[in-house]
C-alpha cells in the first residue's frame, strides 16, 4: 500500500511539471541529488 504523504499547498517549487511538487522532502532529495537547488528551505 502506498504511503500517504502530506502535500504542502504553499509549495514554493518553481520546477513546473515536477511530480514531487508539494512534497518538499521528496522534492529536495530528488533535485539535490541531481545537483539542482530548490526553493524549499523550510
Secondary structure, DSSP 8 states (H G I E B T S, - for coil): --------TT-----TT-TTTT-HHHHHHHHHHTT---S---
